[in-house]
Amino acid sequence: MTASDFPQRLAQALGPDTVYTTEADIAPWLSDWRGLYNGHAQAVVRPRNTAQVAACLALCQQEGVPVVPRGGNTGLCGGATPDGSSRNVVLSLDRMNAVRSIDTVANTLVAEAGAILGNLRRAAQEAGRLLPLSLAAEDSSQIGGNVATNAGGVNVVRYGMARELVLGVEAVLPTGEIFNGLRTLRKDNTGYDLKQLLIGSEGTLGVITAVALRLFPRTDVRSVVLTAVESPAQALQLFEILFEQCGARLQAFEYFSGDCLDLVLTHAEGVQEPFDQRYPAYVLVELADTADEAGLTTLLENVIGTALERGLCLDAAVSASMAQLQTLWKLREEISEAQRADGPHLKHDVSLPIECIPEFMVTAEARVRALYPDIRPFIFGHFGDGNLHYNLSRPAGAARDWVAVHGAAITDAVLDEVNRYGGSISAEHGIGQLKRDHFLHSKDPVELRLMREIKKVMDPAGIMNPGKLL
């Protein structure tokens, strides 16, 4: 069979308007949104149902054709971008985007993998429920990709990662067999929990085609405070008192440095100074509940008042309206776009034992400044669950290719510090292509062996998402 014959066979097996082969049709599917990775493929397949996914994978395994599953292309590690092989087939789930069911008694939502996360959140809200998975890219990312990468987001401190929201999974294995694990049961102790292998596997073991998710009561009552802090150590003390006194109402605890705020005020529109003076760092806290807005605001004001009295923060601004709440959140949410406007930079999505974050911030900065004293750190993230986006930008006035030239040594230093504190080199973005070498170097050998053995069992022909993770 020649290379040109295979797309024809795919089209015959899957039906019309499913397989695309022209250069113009394929081109948009060959790179990641940041433009860091570009690959090749002989075809793009856009199935409409699980049976077509199964037919595609069965034929690809039969002929040894690599398959690259692709969601909304919002990932940051190149996990959905094909490598340089011209034999690749890119498999997009964008047409499989239906909400199959919403159950407000069992509090579950079942959706196909191509459904946009933001659409699912709105569907849950219209049904009087909350889907708590919330990301900056939620109006582009697809739920299958969210689950395949075990996405995090801003509400992890209260609701956990995507893994903790998934009740069941439907997936197609590389053989073309359908894994019918789309159950909505809260309790099912009948052997190995096989869906957990697919969650976070980054498309290397199979293709998730539908998911069953947990829903929660709507938390329409929200209160936000932006606090100024002297240091990460002070932020940690503030987290302790908020966790103790606010309990499950604590929905977000987001940290960002004063340099991040400077960047946002320089590059973002519709933002303004939150205080009369600048401070070293800031923490944005959100509480949420189902009722009693006045009570929630009073609770937050009381706790922050106590924190100010104890010297656990330097200043605070509590939202008095939804508009003010959104304005405060904008200061945090615009950091990534502001850094992009500033120019090329190094992203490090890491997690640490939360008690180690202050010390890590000191030692990591010492290491990177020992290499390049004028480097510019822009550090922010989900402090409340131990996740930092330890991002670094080139020295002021340096050439735009500075990061490309010097980035490897800096990343080695940062991730070495992460490992020294018992952290993870990937908190929520996955491994993909970007972190594969560091992953293989830093992961425990026993864990790596078990992962490789699982990969061999589930994908014996090695066709699933080559070059990613393992």
ZIMOSUL-V719031 format. One record per residue. N is the residue number from 1. RES is the residue in one small letter. SS is DSSP state (~ for helix, > for strand, _ for the rest). NEAR is the number of other C-alpha atoms within 12 Angstrom. Layout:
N|RES|SS|NEAR  N|RES|SS|NEAR
This chain:
1|m|_|12  2|t|_|11  3|a|~|21  4|s|~|17  5|d|~|16  6|f|~|30  7|p|~|34  8|q|~|25  9|r|~|25  10|l|~|38  11|a|~|26  12|q|~|18  13|a|~|25  14|l|~|28  15|g|_|23  16|p|_|18  17|d|_|19  18|t|_|32  19|v|>|33  20|y|>|31  21|t|_|32  22|t|_|16  23|e|~|16  24|a|~|12  25|d|~|20  26|i|~|28  27|a|~|22  28|p|_|26  29|w|_|40  30|l|_|39  31|s|>|30  32|d|_|29  33|w|_|24  34|r|_|20  35|g|_|19  36|l|_|22  37|y|_|25  38|n|>|25  39|g|_|31  40|h|_|28  41|a|_|38  42|q|_|38  43|a|>|43  44|v|>|41  45|v|>|43  46|r|>|36  47|p|_|37  48|r|_|29  49|n|_|31  50|t|~|33  51|a|~|24  52|q|~|34  53|v|~|44  54|a|~|33  55|a|~|32  56|c|~|51  57|l|~|44  58|a|~|32  59|l|~|30  60|c|~|36  61|q|~|29  62|q|~|22  63|e|~|27  64|g|_|26  65|v|_|34  66|p|_|41  67|v|>|49  68|v|>|50  69|p|>|52  70|r|>|48  71|g|_|45  72|g|_|36  73|n|_|40  74|t|_|33  75|g|_|40  76|l|_|34  77|c|_|34  78|g|_|39  79|g|_|47  80|a|_|53  81|t|_|47  82|p|_|43  83|d|_|32  84|g|_|20  85|s|_|25  86|s|_|24  87|r|_|30  88|n|_|39  89|v|>|47  90|v|>|52  91|l|>|50  92|s|>|45  93|l|_|40  94|d|_|33  95|r|_|27  96|m|_|31  97|n|_|32  98|a|_|28  99|v|>|28  100|r|>|22  101|s|>|25  102|i|>|32  103|d|>|23  104|t|_|22  105|v|_|16  106|a|_|21  107|n|_|28  108|t|>|36  109|l|>|43  110|v|>|40  111|a|>|40  112|e|>|41  113|a|_|46  114|g|_|43  115|a|_|39  116|i|>|36  117|l|~|42  118|g|~|27  119|n|~|27  120|l|~|43  121|r|~|33  122|r|~|25  123|a|~|29  124|a|~|33  125|q|~|24  126|e|~|16  127|a|_|23  128|g|_|23  129|r|>|29  130|l|>|34  131|l|_|40  132|p|_|39  133|l|_|43  134|s|_|37  135|l|_|32  136|a|_|25  137|a|_|29  138|e|_|31  139|d|_|20  140|s|_|26  141|s|_|37  142|q|>|45  143|i|~|54  144|g|~|51  145|g|~|46  146|n|~|50  147|v|~|49  148|a|~|49  149|t|_|46  150|n|_|36  151|a|_|42  152|g|_|41  153|g|_|39  154|v|_|40  155|n|_|37  156|v|~|34  157|v|~|35  158|r|~|31  159|y|~|29  160|g|_|29  161|m|_|34  162|a|~|38  163|r|~|34  164|e|~|29  165|l|~|38  166|v|>|43  167|l|>|34  168|g|>|39  169|v|>|40  170|e|>|40  171|a|>|42  172|v|>|39  173|l|>|40  174|p|_|42  175|t|_|32  176|g|_|28  177|e|_|25  178|i|>|27  179|f|>|30  180|n|>|21  181|g|>|28  182|l|_|30  183|r|_|25  184|t|_|29  185|l|_|20  186|r|_|18  187|k|_|11  188|d|_|15  189|n|_|9  190|t|_|8  191|g|_|8  192|y|_|10  193|d|_|19  194|l|_|25  195|k|~|36  196|q|~|26  197|l|~|33  198|l|~|39  199|i|_|39  200|g|_|36  201|s|_|40  202|e|_|43  203|g|_|51  204|t|_|44  205|l|_|45  206|g|>|50  207|v|>|54  208|i|>|53  209|t|>|52  210|a|>|46  211|v|>|49  212|a|>|43  213|l|>|47  214|r|>|38  215|l|_|36  216|f|>|30  217|p|>|25  218|r|_|25  219|t|_|28  220|d|_|20  221|v|>|24  222|r|>|36  223|s|>|42  224|v|>|41  225|v|>|43  226|l|>|43  227|t|>|45  228|a|>|39  229|v|>|32  230|e|_|27  231|s|_|29  232|p|~|38  233|a|~|27  234|q|~|31  235|a|~|40  236|l|~|34  237|q|~|29  238|l|~|40  239|f|~|40  240|e|~|23  241|i|~|27  242|l|~|37  243|f|~|26  244|e|~|14  245|q|~|22  246|c|~|32  247|g|~|23  248|a|~|22  249|r|~|32  250|l|>|38  251|q|>|37  252|a|>|41  253|f|>|42  254|e|>|45  255|y|>|50  256|f|>|45  257|s|>|39  258|g|~|34  259|d|~|28  260|c|~|41  261|l|~|40  262|d|~|30  263|l|~|33  264|v|~|34  265|l|~|27  266|t|~|22  267|h|~|23  268|a|_|26  269|e|_|16  270|g|_|17  271|v|_|25  272|q|_|21  273|e|_|23  274|p|_|32  275|f|_|19  276|d|_|11  277|q|_|15  278|r|_|22  279|y|_|27  280|p|_|27  281|a|>|35  282|y|>|45  283|v|>|51  284|l|>|48  285|v|>|46  286|e|>|45  287|l|>|42  288|a|>|35  289|d|>|29  290|t|_|22  291|a|_|18  292|d|_|17  293|e|~|23  294|a|~|19  295|g|~|20  296|l|~|32  297|t|~|32  298|t|~|22  299|l|~|29  300|l|~|38  301|e|~|30  302|n|~|21  303|v|~|33  304|i|~|37  305|g|~|26  306|t|~|21  307|a|~|29  308|l|~|23  309|e|~|15  310|r|_|15  311|g|_|23  312|l|_|31  313|c|_|37  314|l|_|30  315|d|>|30  316|a|>|35  317|a|>|33  318|v|>|38  319|s|_|31  320|a|_|23  321|s|_|19  322|m|~|17  323|a|~|16  324|q|~|22  325|l|~|28  326|q|~|25  327|t|~|27  328|l|~|37  329|w|~|38  330|k|~|29  331|l|~|40  332|r|~|42  333|e|~|31  334|e|_|30  335|i|~|37  336|s|~|36  337|e|~|26  338|a|~|29  339|q|~|35  340|r|~|25  341|a|~|18  342|d|~|28  343|g|_|26  344|p|_|31  345|h|>|40  346|l|>|38  347|k|_|37  348|h|_|43  349|d|>|38  350|v|>|41  351|s|>|38  352|l|_|34  353|p|_|25  354|i|~|30  355|e|~|26  356|c|~|27  357|i|~|39  358|p|~|26  359|e|~|23  360|f|~|34  361|m|~|34  362|v|~|20  363|t|~|22  364|a|~|33  365|e|~|31  366|a|~|21  367|r|~|24  368|v|~|34  369|r|~|22  370|a|~|16  371|l|~|20  372|y|_|25  373|p|_|16  374|d|_|18  375|i|_|28  376|r|>|32  377|p|>|36  378|f|>|37  379|i|>|44  380|f|>|43  381|g|>|44  382|h|>|44  383|f|~|48  384|g|~|42  385|d|~|35  386|g|_|42  387|n|>|40  388|l|>|44  389|h|>|38  390|y|>|44  391|n|>|38  392|l|>|39  393|s|>|40  394|r|_|34  395|p|_|23  396|a|_|19  397|g|_|14  398|a|_|21  399|a|_|16  400|r|_|19  401|d|_|17  402|w|~|23  403|v|~|26  404|a|~|20  405|v|~|17  406|h|~|26  407|g|~|27  408|a|~|23  409|a|~|20  410|i|~|37  411|t|~|34  412|d|~|26  413|a|~|29  414|v|~|42  415|l|~|39  416|d|~|27  417|e|~|33  418|v|~|37  419|n|~|27  420|r|~|20  421|y|_|26  422|g|_|23  423|g|_|28  424|s|>|33  425|i|_|40  426|s|_|38  427|a|_|35  428|e|_|39  429|h|_|42  430|g|_|40  431|i|_|38  432|g|_|38  433|q|_|32  434|l|_|33  435|k|_|34  436|r|~|23  437|d|~|21  438|h|~|28  439|f|~|27  440|l|~|24  441|h|~|19  442|s|~|25  443|k|_|25  444|d|_|16  445|p|~|13  446|v|~|12  447|e|~|16  448|l|~|18  449|r|~|15  450|l|~|16  451|m|~|24  452|r|~|22  453|e|~|17  454|i|~|22  455|k|~|31  456|k|~|19  457|v|~|19  458|m|~|30  459|d|_|33  460|p|_|21  461|a|_|26  462|g|_|34  463|i|_|41  464|m|>|45  465|n|_|39  466|p|_|38  467|g|_|32  468|k|_|36  469|l|_|36  470|l|_|36
